[in-house]
């Protein structure tokens, strides 16, 4: 049973690392600021979920450290809350600074909300 939990933990951490790598590639190859922000926020948040779940399994069942599990859970929760909020604030600031998406938007919700 312990061997199976180690495998599951390693797979979850690997999946999280894979999504983090995809987020980095998205930052490098996306055409404009808003696309890069979306890639960095959504994909890396999903990567953090995978890494935190794997680390939680490892901390609880393999190491047996509930204090480490609480810290890991708090880190994951804080990232889940602050990452989208920070990205939204950066996108709104970039829009107000005059940076526009490469392709025009059909409905300009940021411009409507800024007035």
C-alpha positions in Angstrom: 0.0 0.0 0.0 2.8 2.4 0.9 4.5 1.7 -2.5 1.3 2.6 -4.3 0.9 5.9 -2.4 4.5 6.8 -3.3 3.8 6.1 -7.0 0.6 8.2 -6.9 2.4 11.0 -5.1 5.2 11.0 -7.6 2.8 11.0 -10.5 0.9 14.0 -9.1 4.1 15.9 -8.6 5.2 15.0 -12.2 1.8 16.2 -13.6 2.2 19.4 -11.7 5.7 19.9 -13.0 4.5 19.2 -16.5 1.8 21.9 -16.3 4.4 24.3 -14.9 6.6 23.6 -17.9 3.7 24.1 -20.2 3.0 27.5 -18.5 6.6 28.5 -19.1 6.3 27.6 -22.8 3.1 29.6 -23.0 4.9 32.6 -21.6 7.6 32.3 -24.2 5.5 31.7 -27.2 2.2 33.6 -26.7 1.8 36.7 -28.9 0.7 39.4 -26.4 0.7 40.3 -22.7 -2.8 39.2 -22.0 -2.2 35.7 -23.6 1.0 35.4 -21.6 -0.8 36.3 -18.4 -3.5 33.7 -19.0 -0.9 31.0 -19.7 1.1 31.8 -16.7 -1.9 32.0 -14.3 -4.2 29.2 -15.4 -1.6 26.6 -16.2 0.7 27.2 -13.3 -2.2 27.2 -10.9 -3.1 23.8 -12.2 0.5 22.8 -11.8 0.6 24.0 -8.2 -2.6 21.9 -7.5 -0.8 18.8 -8.7 2.4 19.4 -6.8 0.5 20.3 -3.6 -1.7 17.2 -3.8 1.3 15.0 -4.4 3.2 16.6 -1.6 0.2 16.3 0.7 0.0 12.6 0.0 3.7 12.3 0.7 3.6 14.3 3.9 0.5 12.6 5.4 1.0 8.9 4.4 4.7 8.4 3.8 6.5 10.8 6.1 3.6 11.1 8.7 4.0 14.8 9.3 0.7 16.5 9.9 2.4 19.9 10.5 4.1 19.7 7.0 0.7 18.8 5.5 -0.9 21.8 7.0 1.8 24.1 5.6 1.5 22.5 2.2 -2.2 22.9 2.2 -1.9 26.6 3.2 0.6 27.3 0.5 -1.7 25.6 -2.1 -4.7 27.6 -0.8 -2.8 30.9 -0.9 -1.6 30.3 -4.4 -5.2 29.4 -5.6 -6.5 32.6 -4.1 -3.8 35.1 -5.0 -2.7 33.9 -8.4 -6.0 34.7 -10.3 -6.5 38.0 -8.4 -3.0 39.2 -9.1 -3.2 38.3 -12.7 -6.5 40.2 -13.0 -5.0 43.2 -11.4 -2.0 43.1 -13.8 -4.2 42.7 -16.8 -6.4 45.6 -15.8 -3.3 47.7 -15.2 -1.8 46.8 -18.6 -5.1 47.7 -20.3 -5.2 51.1 -18.5 -1.6 51.7 -19.5 -2.7 51.5 -23.1 -1.5 47.9 -23.9 -4.1 46.2 -26.1 -4.5 42.6 -27.2 -3.0 41.7 -30.6 -6.3 40.6 -32.0 -9.2 43.1 -31.5 -11.9 42.0 -29.0 -15.6 41.8 -30.1 -16.8 43.1 -26.8 -14.4 45.3 -24.9 -15.4 44.6 -21.3 -12.2 46.0 -19.8 -12.8 49.3 -21.6 -16.4 49.4 -20.6 -15.5 48.8 -16.9 -12.7 51.4 -17.0 -15.0 54.4 -17.8 
